[in-house]
Structure formats: structure tokens, C-alpha cells
Amino acid sequence: MGKRWIWAVTVTAALATAAAAFGKPADARLTDLSVYLGAVSGLADGAGLYDFSRGAAPFTYPPFAALLVTPLTWLPVGVVQAAWTLATLATVAGLAALVTRHRHSPATAVLALALMLSAPVSSDVKYGQVSLFLAALVAADFLALRRTPWHGALIGLAAAVKLTPLIFIPLLWFAGRRTAAAVAAATFAGCAAIAAATLPGDSWAYWTDKIFQVDRLGYIDGVGNQSLNGALLRLGIAADARSTLVVAIGGTVAVAALIRAVRLARRHDWLSAVIVVGAASVVLSPVSWTHHQIWLVLAVLLPVAGAQSLWRAAVLIIMILPVPALGPPLFSESRLLLAITVAALLPIAQAAKPEPVTPPARSTVAPGPR
């Protein structure tokens, strides 16, 4: 009865979030999805993919993302919006089931509710974003495909849509999953090659110019951007010094996260490893909007010896309540500080039920930790 009640609350929260998104005027509904559709639709009229802008929001993803969106432009916009929202909500439930099963935990309903109430998922639904889908692809690759020849393919696919998941390829390599790292890199390169053959002009524009124009990503000095770069912008740090600090501090955090994640992987705790590297991506990326921060919600699953309840409460407060809106100096950077803590500082204990170790398949999986 308890689980049914939690699922009922989760469904109610999902419906309320979707209703809030669809309660807006048609031209203000799922605005990021509208950018995807508008930019791709313009290709049919000879416009450049990166010439499109809806207000101050241009198309910012690699050209391969446009190829995936193209079939959606053949359907009525209302149908696409409804289907996208339903797929997002289903992904919340699927992601909760995937990670709790990996933890041998019965708390799928509780995690689904936490995700549904969180700011990242709410933002994802509100804007019609792709971020949740990409996080789910990465998680599925590490947790569901690790014993298959396809291990790495979903990470490469996610990175072809948005570059941030590239950070997970070094984790594969240094954790001994070198075949999977090669599969991920090859998938990414193959997708980029397909896009270059299909959209040569836009591909050239992206890889030689647009990829370096961080200011195209919006008002990146606002508190919605919880990356290190965003925090330094809010402090008024000059561009050259800011770039140096991002490389120095953000790079140090990313290296620390990678070292910690490899150790976790060798303890057979792949879920914690993925969350740690995901948190590092929030720190290091030039822009980490609210909908990018799903890894920080999943940090409730990290095992913290002696302080599990306190840790979970802190994560949920920061990721569900509008804490950054409380202002500087501490609250406005609360999710960045959480990301740094998860990536480089949090003492992570041995998972209660480590994954059983099985011999690798000789012909398909490179030697390394399970």
C-alpha cells in the first residue's frame, strides 16, 4: 500500500508539472523543443541550422542532433509536444527503476518521486529539453549494457547530440573498459561523420566556429547556470582570468572525480562512479543549466558512512527547493558547491550490496573491472 501511495503522489506531481508546462500560451510552451523544431524546419527552406533563433535562443547542438529531430517536424507540433512530455515522464520512471535495481534497492517509487519533484526534471519538462534523455542513455550504457558488445555505444550517441557526455569516455578507458571506450569514440565520430555528409555546411560552421561561442547559450551569468564558469561570471572575473581558473580549478575537480570514479568502478560500484563523473561535468562545462543537473539528484544514492540520512536530506533540499534564488554568496552557488562535493570531496563508502563479479566474455569485452 505504501508504494502505491508514493506512486500516486509521483503521478500527481508528474501531471501537475506537465499541466504547468502546457498551461502556457502556445508560443511560450516547451520553448527549447520549439527551437529544435524551428531550426530543423528552416533547413527545408535553405536556412542554416545555426541561423535560427527563437527570441534569444538559437540552436546550439551538434548537427547530428538536428538529424534526430528531423522526423518530428513531419508531425503536428501539439502531437510532438505531448509525445515528448510523455517520453520525458516515462524516462523518469525508467531511470529510477534502472539505478535502484542496480543498487538492489526497493525504493524505485521514492526515487521516482524525488526526481519528479526536483528542479532538473521540472525544468526538463517545462522547456521540452533533451538533457534527461541523455543522462538516461549514459546510465543505461554503464548499468545495462556493460556486459554486451554494445557497451559504449549509448555514451557515444549521447555525446553526438550534446558534447558533455564525452567526459564519460575517459572513465571507460581508465577503468579498464577500453573496448567500450573505443566503441563510444567510434560511435561519436560516426554520428558526426553522418551529419557532415548530410549537412556539410552546418557541420563546418559548428566544428570551426559555433562550438567556441559560449555566449550563444543564453544569459549564462544567471544563477540558473551552476557551472564554475557561471559562478566566476557572477563574480565579475575578466574573461582571460576566468578561462584560466576554469581550466585550473575545473580541471582539478574533473581529474579528482576521474580518479575517485575509477576506484569506485574497481570496487564494482559503477553507479557511484557515473554519478561522480556526472557531477564533474556540471562543474567543468561552460554552462550547466538546471536541467543539466540530474546527476546531482541521483547523488542521494551515494553511500555515505554514518551520515546517509543527513546527506540525502541535504541533496533533496538543494535539488528540490529554489535554494539558488536565496542569493549570494552561499545560496546562489549551492548546486555548484554540491557538484564539487560529489565530484571531489564526499567520502563515499562501500556500497551495501556490491555488484557480483562474473568473468568477462572473451570475444566481446576487454579485461577490466565489472
C-alpha positions in Angstrom: 0.0 0.0 0.0 2.9 2.3 0.8 4.4 2.0 -2.7 1.1 2.6 -4.3 0.6 5.8 -2.3 4.1 7.0 -3.3 3.4 6.2 -7.0 0.1 8.0 -6.8 1.9 11.1 -5.5 4.5 10.7 -8.2 1.9 10.5 -10.9 0.1 13.5 -9.4 3.4 15.5 -9.4 4.1 14.5 -13.0 0.6 15.6 -14.1 0.9 18.9 -12.3 4.3 19.6 -13.8 3.0 18.7 -17.3 -0.1 20.8 -16.8 2.0 23.8 -15.8 4.1 23.4 -19.0 1.0 23.1 -21.2 -0.9 25.8 -19.3 1.3 28.4 -21.0 0.3 30.1 -24.3 1.2 28.1 -27.4 4.1 30.3 -28.3 5.6 30.0 -24.8 5.3 26.3 -24.4 8.2 23.9 -24.4 10.4 26.6 -25.8 13.6 24.6 -26.2 11.8 21.9 -28.1 10.4 24.7 -30.3 14.0 25.8 -31.0 14.9 22.3 -32.1 11.9 22.0 -34.4 12.2 25.5 -35.7 15.9 25.2 -36.6 15.4 21.9 -38.4 12.3 23.1 -40.2 14.3 26.0 -41.6 16.7 23.6 -43.3 13.9 22.7 -45.8 13.8 26.4 -46.8 17.5 26.7 -47.3 18.3 28.4 -44.0 21.3 27.5 -42.0 20.9 25.4 -38.9 22.7 28.0 -36.7 21.0 31.0 -38.3 17.7 30.2 -36.5 16.9 31.9 -33.3 13.7 31.9 -31.3 14.0 35.2 -29.4 17.4 35.0 -27.7 17.6 31.2 -28.0 19.5 29.8 -31.0 20.1 26.1 -31.9 23.3 25.2 -30.1 23.7 21.4 -30.5 25.9 19.5 -33.0 24.4 18.9 -36.4 23.7 15.2 -35.6 21.1 16.3 -33.1 19.2 18.0 -35.9 19.1 14.8 -37.9 17.5 13.0 -35.0 14.9 15.8 -34.6 14.0 15.9 -38.3 11.3 13.2 -38.3 9.5 15.1 -35.5 9.0 18.0 -37.9 6.7 15.8 -40.0 4.1 15.7 -37.2 1.8 18.4 -35.8 3.6 20.5 -33.1 1.0 19.7 -30.5 1.4 15.9 -31.0 5.2 16.3 -30.8 4.9 18.3 -27.6 2.6 15.8 -25.9 4.7 12.8 -27.0 8.0 14.5 -25.9 6.5 15.2 -22.5 5.2 11.7 -22.0 8.5 10.3 -23.1 10.3 12.6 -20.5 8.0 11.4 -17.7 8.4 7.8 -18.7 12.2 8.3 -18.7 12.0 9.5 -15.1 10.3 6.2 -14.1 12.7 4.2 -16.2 15.8 5.9 -14.8 14.6 5.4 -11.2 14.0 1.7 -11.9 17.4 1.2 -13.6 19.5 2.8 -10.8 17.6 1.3 -7.9 17.7 -2.2 -9.4 21.5 -1.7 -9.8 21.6 -0.8 -6.0 19.4 -3.8 -5.2 17.0 -1.3 -3.6 13.2 -1.5 -3.4 13.0 2.3 -3.3 12.1 2.9 -7.0 8.9 4.7 -6.2 10.7 7.0 -3.7 13.4 7.9 -6.1 10.9 8.5 -8.9 9.1 10.9 -6.7 12.3 12.7 -5.7 13.3 13.0 -9.4 9.8 14.2 -10.4 9.9 16.9 -7.7 13.4 18.0 -8.5 14.3 21.2 -10.2 16.2 19.5 -13.1 13.3 17.3 -14.1 10.8 20.2 -13.7 13.0 22.3 -15.9 13.4 19.5 -18.4 9.6 19.1 -18.7 9.0 22.9 -18.7 11.3 23.6 -21.6 11.0 20.3 -23.5 14.7 19.6 -23.0 16.8 16.7 -24.1 19.0 16.5 -21.0 17.2 13.8 -19.2 17.2 11.5 -22.2 21.0 11.9 -22.5 21.6 11.2 -18.8 19.4 8.1 -19.1 21.4 6.9 -22.2 24.6 7.2 -20.2 23.2 5.5 -17.2 21.8 2.6 -19.3 25.1 2.2 -21.1 27.1 1.8 -17.8 24.4 -0.2 -15.9 22.6 -2.2 -18.5 25.0 -2.7 -21.5 28.2 -3.3 -19.6 28.3 -7.0 -20.4 27.3 -6.6 -24.1 29.3 -5.8 -27.3 27.2 -2.5 -27.4 28.8 -1.1 -24.2 29.9 2.4 -25.1 27.5 3.0 -28.0 24.9 4.9 -26.0 27.6 7.2 -24.5 28.9 7.9 -28.0 25.3 8.6 -29.2 24.6 10.9 -26.3 27.8 12.8 -26.9 26.9 13.2 -30.6 23.7 15.0 -29.5 25.4 17.1 -26.8 29.2 17.2 -26.1 29.1 17.0 -22.3 28.8 13.1 -22.2 32.3 12.9 -23.7 33.6 13.2 -20.1 32.5 9.6 -19.5 34.8 8.1 -22.2 38.0 8.6 -20.0 36.2 6.8 -17.2 35.7 3.8 -19.5 39.3 3.9 -20.6 41.0 4.2 -17.2 38.6 1.8 -15.5 39.8 -0.9 -17.9 36.8 -0.8 -20.3 39.0 0.1 -23.3 36.9 -1.7 -25.9 33.8 0.2 -24.7 35.8 3.5 -24.8 36.7 2.7 -28.4 33.1 1.9 -29.2 31.9 5.2 -27.6 34.5 7.2 -29.5 33.8 5.4 -32.8 30.0 6.0 -32.3 30.5 9.6 -31.6 32.8 10.0 -34.7 30.5 8.0 -36.9 27.5 10.2 -35.9 29.5 13.3 -36.6 30.5 11.9 -40.0 26.9 11.1 -40.9 26.0 14.7 -40.0 28.9 16.1 -42.0 27.8 14.1 -45.1 24.2 15.2 -44.7 24.7 18.8 -43.5 28.3 19.7 -44.6 27.9 23.5 -44.3 26.3 23.4 -40.9 28.8 20.8 -39.7 31.7 23.1 -40.8 30.1 26.1 -39.1 29.6 24.1 -35.9 33.0 22.5 -35.6 35.1 25.5 -36.7 33.1 28.4 -35.1 29.8 27.8 -33.2 31.3 25.3 -30.8 33.5 28.1 -29.4 30.8 30.7 -29.0 29.7 30.0 -25.4 27.7 33.3 -25.3 25.2 31.8 -27.8 23.9 29.6 -25.0 21.9 32.4 -23.3 22.2 34.5 -20.2 25.0 32.4 -18.8 25.8 34.7 -15.8 22.4 34.0 -14.2 22.1 31.6 -11.2 20.5 29.0 -13.4 24.0 28.3 -14.8 25.6 26.4 -11.9 28.9 25.7 -13.6 32.2 27.0 -12.3 32.3 29.4 -15.3 28.9 30.7 -14.4 29.9 31.4 -10.8 33.1 33.2 -12.0 31.0 35.3 -14.3 28.7 36.3 -11.5 31.8 37.4 -9.5 32.8 39.6 -12.4 36.1 37.8 -13.2 37.6 39.0 -16.5 37.5 36.6 -19.4 41.1 35.6 -19.6 41.4 35.1 -15.9 38.1 33.2 -15.9 39.3 30.8 -18.6 42.5 30.1 -16.6 40.5 29.5 -13.4 38.0 27.2 -15.1 40.9 25.1 -16.6 42.9 25.1 -13.3 40.1 24.6 -10.8 37.5 22.8 -13.0 40.3 20.6 -14.5 41.5 19.7 -11.0 37.9 18.8 -9.9 37.5 16.7 -13.1 40.8 14.8 -12.6 39.9 14.2 -8.9 36.5 12.9 -9.9 38.0 10.6 -12.5 40.5 9.1 -10.0 37.7 8.6 -7.5 35.4 7.1 -10.1 38.0 4.6 -11.3 38.5 3.5 -7.7 34.7 3.1 -7.3 34.5 1.1 -10.5 37.2 -1.2 -9.3 35.1 -1.7 -6.2 32.3 -2.7 -8.6 30.2 0.4 -7.7 29.6 1.7 -11.2 26.6 3.7 -10.3 28.6 5.9 -7.8 31.3 6.2 -10.4 28.9 7.5 -13.0 27.3 10.0 -10.6 30.8 11.3 -9.5 31.8 11.9 -13.1 28.4 13.4 -13.9 28.8 15.9 -11.1 32.2 16.8 -12.5 30.6 17.5 -15.8 28.3 20.1 -14.1 31.4 21.8 -12.7 33.5 21.8 -15.8 31.0 22.5 -18.5 30.9 26.2 -19.6 27.2 26.2 -19.0 25.3 23.9 -16.6 21.6 24.9 -16.7 19.2 23.4 -14.1 18.1 20.7 -16.5 21.7 19.5 -16.8 22.0 18.8 -13.1 20.1 15.4 -13.0 23.3 13.7 -11.7 23.1 15.8 -8.5 19.6 14.4 -7.8 20.9 10.9 -8.2 23.6 11.7 -5.7 21.1 10.8 -3.0 22.1 7.2 -3.8 25.7 7.6 -2.9 26.6 5.6 0.2 28.0 7.9 2.9 29.1 6.1 6.0 27.5 7.4 9.2 25.6 10.2 7.6 23.3 8.7 5.0 20.1 10.3 6.1 21.8 13.8 6.6 23.3 13.5 3.1 20.1 12.6 1.4 18.2 15.4 3.2 20.8 17.9 2.1 20.8 16.7 -1.6 17.0 16.8 -1.7 16.7 20.3 -0.1 19.2 21.7 -2.6 17.9 20.0 -5.7 14.1 20.3 -5.0 13.8 23.7 -3.3 14.8 27.0 -5.1 17.8 27.4 -2.9 20.0 29.3 -5.5 17.3 32.0 -5.6 18.1 32.9 -2.0 21.1 34.8 -3.2 24.8 35.3 -2.8 27.3 34.4 -1.6 26.5 30.9 -0.5 23.0 30.0 -1.6 23.3 31.2 -5.2 26.1 28.7 -5.8 24.6 25.9 -3.7 24.3 23.4 -6.6 27.8 24.1 -7.8 29.1 23.5 -4.3 27.1 20.3 -4.2 28.6 19.2 -7.6 32.1 19.9 -6.3 31.4 18.0 -3.2 30.1 15.0 -5.1 32.9 15.1 -7.6 35.9 15.6 -5.4 35.2 15.8 -1.7 32.4 13.4 -0.5 33.8 10.3 1.3 31.9 7.5 -0.4 31.6 4.3 1.5 31.5 0.8 0.1 28.0 0.1 -1.4 25.9 -2.2 0.9 25.4 -4.7 -1.8 28.3 -4.6 -4.4 27.6 -6.0 -7.8 28.6 -9.6 -8.1 31.8 -10.2 -10.2 31.5 -12.5 -13.2 34.1 -13.5 -15.8 34.2 -11.3 -18.9 33.2 -12.6 -22.3 36.4 -13.3 -24.1 35.4 -12.2 -27.6 33.5 -9.0 -26.8 34.6 -7.4 -23.6 38.0 -6.1 -22.7 39.5 -7.2 -19.4 38.8 -4.9 -16.5 36.6 -4.4 -13.5 32.9 -5.2 -13.6 
